[in-house]
Amino acid sequence: MPFKTRVSGLLNRLVSQPRRFINVRPAEMRMLAWSWLYIFALFLAYYVLRPIRDELGVAGGVRNLPWLFTGTLLAMLVTNPAFAFAVRRWPREKFIAMTYRFFMLNLVVFMLLLALATPAQHVWIGRIFFIWVSVFNLFVVSVFWSFIVDVFDAEQGKRLFGFLAGGATLGGIAGSALTSGFVEKLGQSALLFASLVLLEVAVFASRRLSRLNDAFRRPLPGDDPGKPVGGGIFTGMTHTFRSPYLLGIAFFILFYSTTSTILYFQQAAIAAAHFADRGARTAFFADIDFWVNVVTLVFQLFITGRLMKWAGVAVTLCALPLFSVAGFTVLSASPAVGVFVAVQVARRVSNFALARPAREVLFTSVPKEDRYKTKNFIDTVVYRSGDQLAGWSYAGLLALGLSITGIAILAIPLSALWLALSFWLGRRQEDLERVRSGEIS
């Protein structure tokens, strides 16, 4: 634990001087600082909750995970129209605060339930909590990035989004270390309260950023942040299927969530087989998250922004599916536990450090309504649809007698299609941005 504290302190000093690592201009510094605090607080809150979610999911039985993914998708289908209504009804600053405070109220309810429930009731509370955290994670992060692509344009995104992703990673490091070090001493309810406080910090940062953005907002038609976005509650879904570009982004997310779920199920099985104690399992999940985030942060500080500026969005976006093709190929040849862990870590690092910032740049070239409604639909419903598809397919393939090797072989051509789509999306974004820049000028 002391070593983790020293590592976190060193990384904190590194990111305190962003101009040493990224091309940020003086007029952007304050907006970048509030954006960084915003995402740092969000991911610190989430990574405090994530190991608790994973442990409760395993405690309910690995065989029940497909049902939990089904429940998560159903919850997404209910909450997405409600979010679209809030976007339609209230200005940006208000619906962002309402979204986060709704989840804060939920945390209070879970704290009471975990404190008062019997051991038998804990299993069912754990299942509900698993679904809730899975919904919470996608919604709060999607709202953040919708806001950010509303504040910064594509050129700024290529320079700055890697650094913001670094704030997310540092929050993940701190949250993982906090849970790993204190869950057995303080208990799960105390950590839930810590997440609640951090969400309020995120609300505060979002308000300050919104007010700063009023003076520097992008000169695009209909982008007044003081007015509701308007439109229908199902606009996100209809726009996704009408636009080849947005549909391509949806398939990118579908490929990612499908391949990620395959690896997640393997991780759950390994944890269940090797750790009988609930606290040890929670600490195990937190330790993996910690080291993934440390490696990711190094990439985000020194590589992401430079790579997107030099090679473009298309090449950066292709990194994750390329790692996936290589990873599943290696797993099909040598499905050992150590190899699996290496593939999982490599994929997660390439996602957080490269694919996620590049993916968010894709949304800087679409209208405001799509930046909130369509993006949220893709980030939540489409993402969890991939989980659902992969979860039940994985269970079915196991029932048919397929091993890790067989499932990995099936994932190779899937990842190759994903790679081709990623290149097309990156090129299409560059074309759209050139057209949009011409309209503004």
N, C-alpha and C positions, 0 to 999 in steps of 0.2 A: 504493500500500500504506500509506504513512503516514496518508493521509486516512481509510482504512478503520479503522486503529488508533484514530484520534481519535474516529471515530463510535462504535466499539465501547466505548471508554472512557466517553464521554458517556452512552450507553444504560445502561452498567453502574451509573453513579452514580444514574441515574433509578430503576432498579429496586431500589436498595439502601434506599429509603425507601418501602415499599409502602403505608403508611397515607396517603400524600399522594395516591394514585391510586385506591385501592380501599377498600371498606368492610369492613375486617378488624377483628375484635374481639380484645382482649388475650389471651383464652384460646386463640385460634386461631393466634397468631403463630408459635409454635415448630413446630407441625405444618405450617403453611404454608411456613415456611422450609425444612424438610427436604424437603417435597414439591417445592418450587421447585428445590433443589439436585439432587434425583433426576431431574427431567425435563430440567433444563439439561444434566446430564452425559450423559443418554441421547441427546439431540439433537445435542450437540456430537460425540459418537462417531459418530452416523449421518451427519451432514453432512460429516465428514471422509471417510467411506466413499462417500457418494453420488456425487460427481463421478468418483471412480475407477471405480465401477460403470458409470456412464453412458459413460465413455470406453471401457472394455473392451467394453461392449455394442456401441458403434458400430464398434470395431475388428474385431469379429467379423462385421460386415456388417449394415446396417440391414434387409436382406431377411430376416435370420434372427431378428429380434426377435419375431415371432409364436411361433416355436418356443421362445424363451426364456420367454415368458409361459406357454406350455403346460407347460414344465418347472417353472415356479414354482407353478402350480396343483397339479401332481402332488406336488410337495414339501409343499405345504400339506395335501393330503389325507393324507399320511403322518404329518406332525408334529402335526396337530391332535389325533388320538386319543392320541398320546403325552403331549401337554400335559394333556389331560383326565384321563389316568391319574394324572399327578403331582398335579393338583388334588385328585383323589379320595383319593390315598394319603397326602399329607403336609400339614402345617399351612401356612398362607399364607406366613409368613416363610421357611420352608425351600424351598418349591417356586419362589418368586420367585428366590432365590439360585441354585438349581440351574439354572433356565432361563437366567439371564444367564451363568453360568459355563460352561454348555454352548457358548454362542456364543463365549465367550472362547477356549475350547479350539479351536474351529473357526478363529479368527483366527490362532492359532499355526500351524496346518496350512497356511493360505494364505500366511503369511509365508515358510515354508520352501519351498513350491511356487514362489512367485514368484521367490525367490532362486536356485533350482536349475534352473528350467525353461529350455528352449531357446526361441528366438523362435517357432517353430512350435507348441510346446506352450503358449505364453502365450495363444494364441487360445482353446484349449479350457479352460484354467484361467480365462480371462476370462469365458467363458460360464457356467461353474459358479459363479464368484464373483457374476455378475449375478443368478443365481437365488438364491444364498445371501443376498445383501444384501436382495433383495426379500422373502424370508421373514423374515429378521432384523428388518427395519424394522417390519413389521406385528406380529410377535410381541412384541418388547420394548415397543413403545408400547402395544399392547393390554393387556399385563400391567400396565403403569403405570396406565392409566386404570381398569382393573378394580379395582386396589388403591385408587385415589383415590375412586371412587364407593362403595367400601366404607367409607371413612374419613369423607367429607363427605356431607351430605344434600342434597336438591334446593335448599333455601333457601340453604345455604352455596355450593352449586355456582354458582348464579346470580351470587353476589357474587365468588367466588374463582377460578372456572375460567378466566376470561379472563386473570387475572394469571398463573396456572400456564401457560397457553398462551403467555404472554409469555416465560416461562422457556425454553420449547421454542424459541421464535423466536430469543431471544438465543443459545441454544446453536447454532442453525442459522447465525446470523451469524458467530459465532466459528469454527465448523467450516469454513464456506465460505471465510472469509478465511485460515484456517490452511492448507487444502489449496491454494488459489489461490497463496498466497505461498511455500509450501515444497515443493510436490510435485516441482518440477524440481531443487531443491537437495538434498532429503533422500531422495527416492524413495518409491515406494508402500509398501514394507515398513515403513519407519519410521512412516508415518502409520497403518498397521494396528496397530502396537504402541501408538501413542497412543490409539487407540480402545479397545484392550484395557484399558488403565489406567483410562480413563474409565468403562468398564462396571463395574469394581470399585468406583469411587466411587459409582455408582448403587446397587450392592448394599449398601454401607455406609449410604447415606442411607435406603434402604428399611427396613433393620433398625431404625434409630433412629426412623423414623416409625411402624413397627409397634409398638414398645414404648411410644411416646407415645400411640398410639391405644388401647392397652389401658385407659388411664384415662379416655378420652373417647369410647369406641366408641358407635355408634348403638344405641338400645334396641329392636332388632328381634329377633324370635324366631329362634333357631338361628344367630346371628351371632357365635359364639365364635371369635375369630381363632386360638386355640390348638389348635383341632381341625380335622381335614381337612374339606373341603366335602362329600365323599362323593358318592353317586350314580353313574350309569353313565358310561362313556367317550363314548357317543354322545348324551348328554343335550342337549348344545348344539344338535345338529342336529334332534332330535325336538321340543324345545321351540320352536325357531324356526318350524317348520311347523304347530304346534298353536295358537300364539298369534297373533291378528291384529296385535297391537301389535308383537311381536317380528318378525313377518313383514314388517310395514311398515318397521321399521328396516332389515331385510335388503334390501328393495327400495330404500330410500334409498341405502344403500351401493352397491348394484348400479348405480343411475343415476349416482352420482358416479364410480365407477371406470370405467364405460363411457365417459362423456364425457371423463374425464381421459386415458384411454388414446388416444383419438382425437387429442387435442392433443399427447400425448407423442410419438407417431409422427411428427407434423409437425416437432416440435422436433429429433428425431434426424435427420430428412432434411435440415433446414436446417444443422445442425452438420456433417454429412458433406459437404455441398456447399460450405461456406464455410471449413472448417478442415482442412487436410491433416495437420498435425502433431498427434500424440497429446497432448503437453503443452498445446498451445494449446486443444485441445478440452476437456481437463479444466478448464483455467482459465476457459474460456467458460461451462461449466456452473456452475462455482463462483461466477462473477460474477453470473449470473442469480439463483442461490440467495441470494447476499448481499443484493442489492437488494430482492428479494421479502421477505426477512425483516426488513429495515429498515422498510419501509412497514408490514408486518404488525404489528410491535411497537408502532408508534405507535397503530394501531387498538386493539390489545389493552390498552394502558395507559389510553387515554382514552375508548374507546367501548364495548368489549365488555360489561363488567360493568354499565355504566349502561344500555345498550340492553336487555340481558336483564331487568334489574330493572324498567325502565320499560315496555317493550313486550311482554315475556314471551318464552318459549321459541319459540312458534310463529312469530312475526314474525322473530326472529333466525335461525331455521332456514331460513326462506324466502329469505334473502339470496343464498345460493350458487346455487340453481336460477334465481332471477331474473336474476342476473348471467349465467348460462349462456344463458338465452333471449336476452338482449340481445347477448351476445358472438357466438353463432352466427348471429344475424340480421345483425350487422355483417359478419361473415366471409363470409356468403353474398352480400353486396352488394359487398364490397371485400376480396378475399382476398390482400392485400399482406402482405409479411413484417412490416412494422412494425405493422400492424393485428393480425396473429396474435400477436406478442409482447405487445402491450397486452392482448389478451383473456386470454392465458395468465397474465400477471402479475395481472390483476384477479381471475381465478378463484382463483388460489392464495392471494391475500391474503384474499379473502372466506371461503375454506375454513378457513385457519388461524386467522383472527381472529374469525370469527363461527360458521360451521357446526360446527367441531370442538368448541368448548366447549359449544354448545347440544346437540349430538349426545350428548355424554357425560352431560349432565343427564338425558337420556331413560332412562339405565340406573340412575339413583338410585331409581327407582320400581319396580324388579323385585327378586325374591328373590336371596339371596346366590349360589345355584348358577347362576342366569342371569347374574349380574354377572361371573362368571369363565368358565364354560363356554360359555354361549350367546353372550355378547359376544365371546369369542375366536373362536368359529366364524364369527360374522358378520364380524368385523374381518379375518379371514385367508382362510378358504375362500370365503366369499361375495364378498369384495373381489376376490380373484384370479380368481374365476369371471367377474366383470365384465371384468377385464383380458383374459381368454381370449376371451370373446364379442366384445369390441370389437376385439381384435388380429386375429383371423381375419376378422371382418366387414370391417374396414378393408382388409385385403389383398384380400379378394374384391371389394370395391367398386372398388378401384384396378384390379384385373384386368378389371372390366367397363367401365372407361374413365371412371369418375366422377372429377371434380376436387375440389379443396378446397371449391369453391362447392357442388357437389352433396352432398358429405358433410355440410357445415354445414347445408344445408337439411333433411336428414334428422334432424339432431340437435335442431332447434328444437321439434318436437312432443314428442320424448322429454323434453326439459328442461321443457316445460310440464306434462307428467304428473308429473314429479318435484316441481315447484312445488306442485301440488295435494296430493300425498302429504305433503310437508313441513308444510303447514298442518294437516292432519289429525293428524299425529304430535304436533305441539306441543300441540294442544288435548287430545288423548288423555292426554298426560303430565300435564297440569294436573288432569284428572279423576282419574287414578290417584293423584296425590299428595294430593289432598283426601281420598280414601278412606283412604289409608295413614296420613295424619295423624290421622284420626278413630280408627283402630285403635290407634295408639300412645297417644293421650290417654285 
